[in-house]
Amino acid sequence: MKKWVFRISAAVAVALLLIFMLAPTYVRQALLHGHANIDDYKIFENRIVNSTKPVPWEHDSLYNLQQIRPTYLTVLDSFGTTAFIVIHNNKLLHEQYWDGTSDTTRSNSFSAAKSIISLLIGCLLDEGKIRSVDQAITDFLPGFRNVNGFTLRIKDLLTMSSGIAWEEGYSSLFSVSTEAYYGRNLRELVTGLKVTSEPGRIFNYQSCNTQLLALIIEKASGKTVSDYASEKLWQPLGAEHPALWSVDRADGVEKAYCCFNSTATDFARIGQMVLDSGQFNKRQLVSKAYIKEATTPASWLKGADSKQVYYYGYQFWILTHKGYEVSYARGILGQYIFIIPSLNTVVVRLGTDRSKKTLRHAPAEAYSYLDAAFELLDIK
């Protein structure tokens, strides 16, 4: 009896090993590494986004004098917060770290990187290397042929209304999203997609749109996305640490829809620049007009519920809380860069999880992070 059990177990083990060996590379990688993590840059190839002349944040006179209330600390703890930063009046008011992290710890941005890609599109517009957001993407990507008679514009990619067939799902080993994250040929994957419905009509959040924007950035600038980001954003922003942008393989392309790895205080620089209408240290990095467009809802679109889109612009999310208009970048594990113009404030929260519940198209816990910041600002 024991011999039969052993033989059956051995046969099952061999079968599983064969299935593993015959599976596509991205499936094997997904099985090896499991769920996406904030330090996945360690398992990927990366390209450096250089910083040259660091400009440390000046501390507010009230720096870290107030503590976050237990009510909000409970929320921060329950979703695995690693960093919480508040910048007020261009000064560091509050910073706090958890689980052994610090101001030098890099974290994956996940989809917050989409907002960075949007800003780089703005830079190309300012340079005249893109004529208009209404320009057809085939002007830059002639290999993207499956448009089915439609004109697919840069604007449609920016507003997540491309009409491309893509399932934004992360639960299946064999999903296209899993292939994008763990695969080794993003360029081939996204340029082989098909437009199956009229672009510019329906909002449908899809990472492929951002990846196509990255290929446009590469083509229009003549540089890698990382090099262009270093030149146009990271160096002028005075980032204190070089960032890492994960790529699909050595000498490959950036996983542009995610995977920009940086520190909390350096992420805050992106928020501050947007807050200041594209300026940083009195230097215009992205035009004021583009920043306004990017952070204004694409209200001509309809969501899946057939209602007007009031929560998304050009790769930036938008919400209103307690009367304050907030633009923000966000990632799947609770990465946030909140921009609150009327309070002259930027809030960055990094961590390992976020709520599965949504409230007005935002993860439910996001409002608690804003409330925590409001209290630190002494706003009731």
N, C-alpha and C positions, 0 to 999 in steps of 0.2 A: 504493500500500500504506500509506504514512504517513497519507494522508487518511482511509482507512478506520479505522486505529488511533485517529486523533484523534477521528473521529466516534463510534466506539464508546465511547471514554473519556469524551467529552462527554455521551453519552447515559446512561452509567452514573452520572456525577456529577449530572446532572439528576434521575435516578430516585432517587438517594440523598437529594438535597436535598428532593425531594417527600415521600419517606417520613419524613424528619426533620420537615418542616413539618406533616405530617398526624398525626404521633404525638402521644399525650397529653402534656400539659405535663410531667408527672413523668418521662416517658421522655426527653424532650428535655433536661431538667435533669440526669438521670443520665448521659446521653451527654456533656453538656458538662463535668460535674464529675468523672465517674469514680467511683472508690471513695471511701467515706466517710473523712474525715480529722479529726484532732484539732482543727483550726482552722476547721472548717466553719461556725462561727458567723459568719465573715466573708462567707459567701454567703447566709445566711439573715437574715430579720428577727429581732430579739431583743427580749425584755422584760427590764428591769433588775430584779434581786433586790437590793434596797438593803441596805447596811450603814451604820449611823449612828455607833456608838462603837467603833472598832476596839480590840481587846485583843490586842496582840502576844504570841506565845508566849514564855514565860520559857525561857531556855537552861539545860539541865542543866550541872552542873559539869564533865562530861566531853564537852560538846558538840564534835562533830566531831574528837575526839582519836584515835578509832580509825578505821582505814580498812577498807573492804570488801575481802575477800580476792579475789585474781585469779580463783579458781574461780567465784565468784559474779558478779564483774564481767563475766566472759565471757558469762554468761547474760543479765545486764542489758543488755550491749551488743548481743547477738545479736537481741534482741527490740525494739530501738529505744527503750530507756528514756530518758525525758526528765526524770523526777524520782523520787527515792527518799527518803522521809521516815520517821523513827522518833520517835514520841512515847512517852516513858517517865515514869511517875509525873507525868503532866500537864505534862511539860517536853520541850522539843525537844532530843533527844539527837543526832540525825544528820539532815543534809539535804545532798543532792547533786543536781546538775543536769547535763544533757548537751545537746549540739547547740545551744548558744547560748540555752537557756532559763534562767529564773531563778525566784525566789520571787514574781515578779509576772506570770509567764506563765500565761495561761489555757489550759486544755485542756478539750476535750469529755469529759464523763463517760461518754458512751454509756450502757449499761444500768445503770451504777452509780446513775443517776438514779432507777431504780425503787425503790431503798431509801429515797430521800428522799421519794418519793410515799407510801411505806408510813408513814413517820414523820408525814406530814401527816394521813393517815387517823387515826393515833393522837391527834393534836391535836384533831381533830373529835370523836372519841369522848370525850375528856376534857371538851370543851365541851358535850357532850350534843347536838351538832348531828347526830350519827349515834348511834342508840340502841345498836346492837350490830353486830358484824361479821356476824351472822346476818341482818341486815336485807336485804330484796330490793333489788336495784339499781334496779328499776322505781319504787321510791318516790322516787328522784331523777331517773331517766331514763325517764319514761313513754314516750318515743319509741322506746325499745329494745323492739320488739314481737316479735321472732322468737325466742321462748323455747321454742316447740314443747311447751308444757304443763309445762315444768320451772320451778322457782324458782331463779333465779340470784342468789346472795348475794354480798355484798361479800367475804366470806371466800373464796369460790371464785375471785374475781379475785386476791386477795392471794396465794393459794397456787398460782396457775397451774393451776387445775383447773376452768375454766369450761365446758369442753365446746364451746367456740365453734369454728366452722370458720375456720381461719386458718393459712396456711403461713408459718412463720418461716424464710424463705429469703432469701438476699441475693445469689445468683448470677444471677438472672434480671432482665432489665430490666423485665419485666412483672409481677413478683411484687407481692403486696399489701404486702410489707415495703418494697419500693422506692417504691411509691406513698405509703406513710406517711411515708417520709423526705423525698422530694422533692416530694410533692403539696401541694396548697393547700387541702384541706378535710378535715382529720382528723376533725372532728366527724361529718360525713356518712359518712365511710368506716367508722368504728367502730360508729356507732349503726345502721348498715345490716347488720351481721353477724348470723349465725344460730347459735343453740345447736343442735348436732346430736347431742350425746350427753349423758348425765346428768351434771350438774355435781357437784363434790365427791367424785369417785372416782379420776380418773386425772390425774397430773401431766403437763402438756404446756406447756412454756415458750413463751409467746406475748406479744409486746409489746402486742397489742391489750388485754390484761387491764389493764395499767398505764394505758393511755390512757383506758380507761373509768373507772378510779379517779380520774383527773385531772378528768374531767367531773363526777364525783360531788363532788370537792373544790370545784370551781367553784360547783356548785349549792348545796351545803350551807353554804359559807362566804359566798356572795354576793360573792366576790372572784375575781380571776384567780389562778391557781395561783402565779404569781410573787409577787404581792402578799401572798398568804397565807403563802408560804414566807419572805418577808422579815420579816413580823410575828412568825411563830411560831418561826422557826429562825435565819435569817441575822443579824438584828439581835441577838437574845439571845445568840447564839453569839460575838458580838464579831468577826465576820468582818472581815478587814483590807481586803478588796477587794469591791466590788459584783460579784455574779455576773451572768451573762447566760443567760437561758433562751430558746433558739431557739423561734420560733413558726412555724406553717405559712404565715402571711401577716400583713401589717400588721393589727392589731386582731383577729388570729385566736386560736388556742389553742396552748398550749405543746406541743411535742413531748416529752411528759412521760415517755415510756418511754426517752428518751435526752436528750442535748443540753442538759444543765446544765453551763455552762462556768465553771470556777473555777480557782484556784491549788491547788497540792499542799497547802500549809500550811492553807488554808481548808477543803479537803476533809477534812483531819485532824480538824477540829472536829466534823464529823458523827460520826466514829468515836469521839472522846472522849466525846461526849454519850451515845452508845449504851453505851460502856464503863462510864460512870457511871450506868447504869440510868435514863437519861432526864434527868439533871441536867447543868447546866453552870454553873460559878461559883455553886454552891449554889442554883440556881434550877431547879425542876422544869419542863422543857419538854414532855416526853412522859411519861406515867405509867409507873412501874416495871413494872406488870402488863403493859402493852402491849409494852414493850421485851422482856420475857421471852417473851411469846407470839410476837413477831415473829422472835426468834432461836432458837426451838425448832422442830425438824423437824416438818413436817406428816405425822406418821407414820401417819395414817389413810389416806393416799393410796398408790396404787401407781404406780410409774413405767412407762415403756414396756416395761421388762423384766419387768413383773408383780411386782417386788420392792418392799418397803416403802421409802418415801421417807425418807431420813435426812439429806439434804443441802440441804433448802430449807424456809424458814419463810414469813413474810409479806414476800415480796420481798427477803429476805436469804438468801444462800447460807451453808452451814455445812459445816465440815470438821474433822477431827481430825488433828493432825500431831505426832508425837513425844510423844503424851500430852496435848497442849494443845488445848482446844476453841477453835475460831476461827469467829466469824461474820464475814461479809464481803459487801461490795458489789462487783460486778465489771462491766466493760464489755468490748465485743467486741475492742477493740484493746489489751487488757491494762491497763485501768484497775482498780485495786484499792484498797479501804479495808478493811484487815484489823483486826479487833478481837479482842484476846487477853486476856480478863479476868484469868486467873490470873497473868499477867505484868504486868498494869496497863499494857498497851502497845497502841499503834495504829501501824500501818504503812501508808503510802500509796505506791503505785507507779503512775506514769503513763508512757505510752509509745505506740508506734505499731503494736505487733504482739503477738500471743501465740501460744503453741504450738497446733497443730492436734490434738495428742494430749491425751487426758484421763486422769486418774488419780483414781479414786474420785470421779468427777463434777466434778472441778476441772481446769482447764488444767494440764498437767504442770509448767510452769515456775513456777507459783505457789508450790510447795513450796520452790523455791530462794530465792525472795524472803523467805519466812519463815525459812529457814536463815540467810540473810545477816543478818536482823534479830536472830536468836538469838545469832549470834556477836558482834554489836555490843553485845548485852546481857550478853555473857560467859557465855552458857548453852551448855553442851556438848550 
